[in-house]
Amino acid sequence: MENKKGPVILIVDDEKSLLDHLDRYLRGAGYDSIKTASNLAQAKYQLAHHSVDLIILDLMLPDGSGMDLLKSVRQRSHMPVIILSALDGIDDRREGFESEADDYIVKPFLAEDLLWRIEAVLRRSFREEKGKLVDLNGALFDLSKGTITRGNNEEKLTAKQFKILSLLADNLNHIVSIDQIIESVWEETFGYENTLITHIYRLREKLEDDPSNPKRLVTVKGLGYKLVGKS
């Protein structure tokens, strides 16, 4: 098993000069466990053979789209992913966030900016909530594993689902406004209402006995959402 001294960061980019620069820079900033990949095949190999804590991901790779790798990761993990891309259109950014990237940085960029974002993403990801269980009256939210358990069924949460549910759990039995959720999860103040509705729908599929009649993740009309459980 790999012995980690700190978070393991995987950088996926086909520009060798950028890979080398970021490797040196991040090691100089104290991140000693850096893995690199110049294409999807190498990235998949690294993920299969190492326990990775954060991916820095270019979208345009020689053997496919980084977006496909992001979607594959999201099927099994809420591991943080920061996109690096020369694509700076609003539709490109929206696709990245709707695919549950944690951040989106447009090339060219300052290494210092990337470092700040890495630190922010890791702070959010590695909270001091390990081992905490939230009792949702028949369902358990495990913050250390990022799972929901109902009966014998355990469901893994995606990164965005985890962030949304963590925010609601921090305000258990209290209303959290749509604006608060969007600002906290997407770090924006508008533009993700429909995306949030989709995430709420999928969360209810994992949380509720009857998603069409929610009892644990409820809508408070005109105000926001409330997670109901035992304080």
C-alpha positions as CSV (number, residue, x, y, z in Angstrom):
1,M,0.0,0.0,0.0
2,E,1.2,3.5,-0.8
3,N,2.6,5.5,2.1
4,K,1.4,9.0,1.7
5,K,3.0,12.0,3.5
6,G,0.4,14.4,2.1
7,P,-2.3,14.7,-0.6
8,V,-1.5,12.9,-3.8
9,I,-2.1,15.2,-6.8
10,L,-2.4,13.9,-10.3
11,I,-1.8,16.4,-13.1
12,V,-3.1,15.4,-16.5
13,D,-1.9,17.5,-19.5
14,D,-0.3,16.9,-22.8
15,E,2.1,19.9,-22.6
16,K,5.3,18.5,-21.1
17,S,6.7,21.9,-20.3
18,L,3.5,22.7,-18.2
19,L,3.6,19.3,-16.5
20,D,7.3,19.8,-15.5
21,H,6.7,23.4,-14.4
22,L,3.7,22.5,-12.2
23,D,5.5,19.5,-10.8
24,R,8.4,21.7,-9.7
25,Y,6.2,24.5,-8.5
26,L,3.9,22.3,-6.4
27,R,6.7,20.4,-4.9
28,G,8.3,23.7,-3.9
29,A,5.0,24.7,-2.3
30,G,5.2,21.5,-0.1
31,Y,3.2,19.0,-2.2
32,D,5.7,16.1,-2.4
33,S,3.3,13.5,-3.9
34,I,2.8,14.6,-7.5
35,K,1.9,12.2,-10.3
36,T,1.7,13.2,-13.9
37,A,0.1,11.9,-17.1
38,S,0.1,13.2,-20.6
39,N,-2.9,11.4,-21.9
40,L,-6.1,9.5,-20.8
41,A,-4.4,6.1,-20.8
42,Q,-1.6,7.3,-18.5
43,A,-4.2,9.0,-16.3
44,K,-6.2,5.8,-16.0
45,Y,-3.1,3.9,-15.1
46,Q,-2.1,6.3,-12.4
47,L,-5.7,6.2,-10.9
48,A,-5.6,2.4,-10.9
49,H,-2.2,2.1,-9.2
50,H,-2.2,5.1,-6.8
51,S,-4.5,6.6,-4.2
52,V,-5.1,10.0,-5.7
53,D,-6.6,12.9,-3.6
54,L,-6.9,15.6,-6.3
55,I,-6.9,15.6,-10.2
56,I,-5.8,18.7,-12.2
57,L,-7.2,17.9,-15.6
58,D,-6.8,19.3,-19.1
59,L,-9.8,18.7,-21.4
60,M,-8.0,18.4,-24.7
61,L,-5.9,15.3,-24.7
62,P,-4.3,13.4,-27.6
63,D,-6.4,10.2,-27.0
64,G,-9.7,11.8,-26.0
65,S,-11.5,14.3,-23.9
66,G,-10.6,15.0,-20.2
67,M,-14.4,15.4,-19.7
68,D,-14.8,11.7,-20.3
69,L,-12.3,11.0,-17.5
70,L,-14.1,13.4,-15.2
71,K,-17.4,11.7,-15.8
72,S,-15.9,8.3,-15.2
73,V,-14.3,9.4,-11.9
74,R,-17.7,10.9,-10.8
75,Q,-19.4,7.5,-11.3
76,R,-17.4,6.1,-8.4
77,S,-15.9,9.0,-6.4
78,H,-16.2,12.5,-5.1
79,M,-12.5,13.1,-5.5
80,P,-11.8,16.8,-6.2
81,V,-11.1,17.7,-9.8
82,I,-9.8,21.0,-11.1
83,I,-10.1,21.6,-14.8
84,L,-7.3,23.4,-16.8
85,S,-8.4,24.4,-20.3
86,A,-7.8,26.8,-23.1
87,L,-11.6,26.6,-23.7
88,D,-13.0,29.7,-22.1
89,G,-16.5,29.9,-23.4
90,I,-19.5,30.0,-21.0
91,D,-20.8,26.7,-22.4
92,D,-17.4,25.0,-21.8
93,R,-17.4,26.2,-18.2
94,R,-21.0,25.2,-17.7
95,E,-20.3,21.7,-19.0
96,G,-17.3,21.4,-16.7
97,F,-19.3,22.4,-13.6
98,E,-22.4,20.4,-14.6
99,S,-20.0,17.4,-14.9
100,E,-19.1,18.2,-11.3
101,A,-15.7,19.7,-11.6
102,D,-14.7,21.5,-8.4
103,D,-13.1,24.4,-10.2
104,Y,-12.3,25.6,-13.8
105,I,-9.2,27.5,-14.7
106,V,-8.6,29.0,-18.1
107,K,-5.2,28.8,-19.7
108,P,-2.9,30.7,-19.5
109,F,-2.9,31.1,-15.7
110,L,-0.7,32.0,-12.9
111,A,0.8,29.0,-10.9
112,E,0.0,31.0,-7.7
113,D,-3.7,31.1,-8.7
114,L,-3.7,27.3,-9.2
115,L,-2.0,26.8,-5.8
116,W,-4.7,28.9,-4.0
117,R,-7.4,27.0,-5.7
118,I,-5.8,23.6,-4.8
119,E,-5.6,24.6,-1.2
120,A,-9.2,25.8,-1.2
121,V,-10.5,22.6,-2.8
122,L,-8.5,20.4,-0.4
123,R,-9.7,22.3,2.6
124,R,-13.3,21.7,1.5
125,S,-12.6,18.0,0.7
126,F,-10.7,17.1,3.9
127,R,-12.9,18.5,6.6
128,E,-12.6,17.6,10.2
129,E,-15.8,15.6,9.9
130,K,-14.3,12.1,9.5
131,G,-16.4,9.5,11.2
132,K,-19.4,11.7,11.5
133,L,-22.8,10.1,10.8
134,V,-25.9,12.1,10.3
135,D,-29.1,10.3,11.2
136,L,-31.8,11.2,8.7
137,N,-34.7,9.2,10.2
138,G,-34.1,5.9,8.5
139,A,-31.1,6.9,6.3
140,L,-27.5,7.5,7.4
141,F,-25.2,10.1,5.8
142,D,-21.6,9.1,6.4
143,L,-19.4,12.2,5.8
144,S,-16.2,10.2,6.1
145,K,-17.2,7.8,3.3
146,G,-19.4,10.1,1.3
147,T,-22.3,7.6,1.3
148,I,-26.0,7.3,2.1
149,T,-27.2,4.1,3.7
150,R,-30.9,2.9,3.7
151,G,-31.4,-0.5,5.1
152,N,-28.8,-2.8,3.5
153,N,-28.3,-0.4,0.5
154,E,-25.3,1.9,0.4
155,E,-25.1,4.6,-2.2
156,K,-22.0,6.6,-3.1
157,L,-22.4,10.3,-3.5
158,T,-20.9,12.3,-6.3
159,A,-18.7,15.3,-5.4
160,K,-21.5,17.9,-5.9
161,Q,-24.1,15.7,-4.1
162,F,-21.7,15.4,-1.2
163,K,-21.2,19.2,-1.0
164,I,-24.9,19.9,-1.2
165,L,-25.8,17.4,1.4
166,S,-22.9,18.5,3.7
167,L,-24.1,22.1,3.6
168,L,-27.7,21.0,4.4
169,A,-26.4,18.7,7.2
170,D,-24.5,21.6,8.7
171,N,-27.9,23.3,8.9
172,L,-29.9,20.2,9.8
173,N,-33.6,20.9,10.3
174,H,-33.1,24.5,9.1
175,I,-33.9,26.0,5.7
176,V,-31.0,26.7,3.3
177,S,-31.8,29.1,0.5
178,I,-31.2,28.2,-3.2
179,D,-28.8,31.2,-3.4
180,Q,-26.8,29.9,-0.4
181,I,-26.4,26.5,-1.9
182,I,-25.3,27.8,-5.3
183,E,-22.8,30.2,-3.8
184,S,-21.4,27.5,-1.5
185,V,-21.2,24.7,-4.0
186,W,-20.5,26.4,-7.3
187,E,-19.0,29.6,-5.9
188,E,-21.3,31.6,-8.1
189,T,-24.4,33.7,-7.2
190,F,-26.6,32.7,-10.1
191,G,-27.0,30.5,-13.2
192,Y,-27.1,27.0,-11.6
193,E,-30.7,26.8,-10.5
194,N,-31.7,24.1,-13.0
195,T,-28.5,22.2,-12.3
196,L,-29.3,22.3,-8.6
197,I,-32.8,20.9,-9.2
198,T,-31.2,18.0,-11.0
199,H,-28.8,17.3,-8.1
200,I,-31.7,17.5,-5.6
201,Y,-33.7,15.0,-7.7
202,R,-30.8,12.5,-7.8
203,L,-30.1,13.0,-4.1
204,R,-33.7,12.1,-3.3
205,E,-33.4,8.9,-5.3
206,K,-30.6,7.9,-2.8
207,L,-32.2,9.4,0.3
208,E,-35.9,8.8,0.1
209,D,-38.1,5.7,0.3
210,D,-40.4,7.5,-2.1
211,P,-38.6,10.3,-4.0
212,S,-41.8,11.7,-5.3
213,N,-42.9,12.3,-1.7
214,P,-39.7,13.4,0.1
215,K,-39.5,13.3,3.9
216,R,-35.8,13.8,4.4
217,L,-34.8,16.3,1.8
218,V,-37.8,18.6,1.5
219,T,-38.5,21.7,-0.5
220,V,-39.7,24.8,1.4
221,K,-41.6,26.6,-1.3
222,G,-40.2,30.0,-2.1
223,L,-37.4,29.7,0.4
224,G,-35.1,26.7,-0.3
225,Y,-34.4,23.2,0.9
226,K,-34.3,21.6,4.4
227,L,-32.6,18.3,5.4
228,V,-34.7,16.6,8.2
229,G,-33.0,14.4,10.7
230,K,-32.0,13.9,14.4
231,S,-29.9,16.7,15.8
